Amino acid sequence: MDGVGEWATTTIGQGRGNRIEILKELHFPHSLGLLYSAFTAYCGFRVNSGEYKLMGLAPYGAPKFVQAIYDHLLDLKPDGSFWLNLDYFAFLAA
């Protein structure tokens, strides 16, 4: 899982010997890394440089907005895949 690598944002694979078989991929713009960057920007930190600050602060917070995130921003599927509600993000804006 990462922001974006080529188009893949999440890759699940299985390694056997010297081979890796890709089992499933999620593609841009549906990315937990980009979601985290959006939260980083919302909190006033610079994207791609302030994420560590948010990670450091996370243990001091309370999970008050978890349900709101699931209700409005993130559609988590039973298989672990997810979709972002792109109405709330400007990744695709020119």
C-alpha positions in Angstrom: 0.0 0.0 0.0 1.3 3.4 -0.9 0.3 6.7 -2.5 0.7 5.7 -6.1 3.2 3.5 -7.9 2.6 3.7 -11.7 -1.2 3.2 -11.3 -1.3 0.6 -8.5 -2.0 1.9 -5.0 -2.5 -1.4 -3.3 -1.1 -4.7 -4.5 -1.7 -8.2 -3.0 0.6 -10.9 -4.2 1.9 -14.3 -3.4 5.5 -15.3 -3.6 6.7 -18.9 -4.3 10.3 -19.6 -5.0 11.6 -16.8 -7.2 8.2 -15.8 -8.6 5.6 -13.4 -7.4 2.0 -13.7 -8.6 -0.1 -10.6 -8.4 -3.5 -11.6 -6.9 -5.3 -8.3 -6.7 -4.6 -4.6 -7.3 -6.4 -1.4 -6.6 -5.6 1.6 -8.8 -5.4 5.4 -8.6 -7.2 7.4 -7.4 -8.3 5.0 -4.7 -5.4 5.1 -2.4 -4.9 5.0 1.4 -1.7 6.9 0.9 -3.5 9.8 -0.8 -6.2 9.7 1.8 -3.5 10.0 4.5 -2.0 12.9 2.5 -5.4 14.6 2.4 -5.6 14.4 6.2 -2.1 15.7 6.4 -3.0 18.8 4.4 -6.2 19.3 6.3 -4.3 19.4 9.5 -2.0 22.1 8.1 1.1 20.1 7.3 2.8 19.9 3.9 1.9 16.9 1.8 4.8 14.5 1.2 6.8 15.9 4.1 4.4 16.3 7.1 2.9 12.8 7.2 5.3 11.7 9.9 4.1 14.5 12.1 0.5 13.2 11.8 1.7 9.7 12.6 3.5 11.0 15.7 0.4 12.9 16.9 -2.1 10.0 16.1 -1.6 8.2 19.5 -2.6 11.3 21.4 -5.9 11.7 19.6 -9.3 10.0 20.1 -11.0 8.1 17.2 -14.0 10.5 17.2 -14.4 10.7 13.5 -14.0 7.0 12.4 -17.7 6.6 11.6 -17.8 9.9 9.7 -14.8 8.7 7.6 -16.6 5.5 6.8 -19.9 7.2 6.1 -18.5 9.9 3.8 -15.0 9.3 2.6 -14.1 5.6 2.5 -16.2 2.7 1.3 -14.5 -0.4 2.8 -15.5 -3.7 1.2 -15.7 -7.1 3.0 -12.7 -8.3 1.0 -10.5 -5.5 2.3 -10.7 -3.4 -0.9 -11.9 0.2 -0.7 -13.1 3.1 -2.7 -12.7 6.8 -1.9 -15.7 9.1 -2.4 -14.0 11.3 -5.0 -16.6 14.1 -4.3 -14.3 15.0 -1.4 -10.9 14.9 -3.1 -9.3 17.1 -5.8 -6.7 14.5 -7.0 -8.3 14.5 -10.5 -8.7 18.2 -10.8 -6.7 19.8 -13.6 
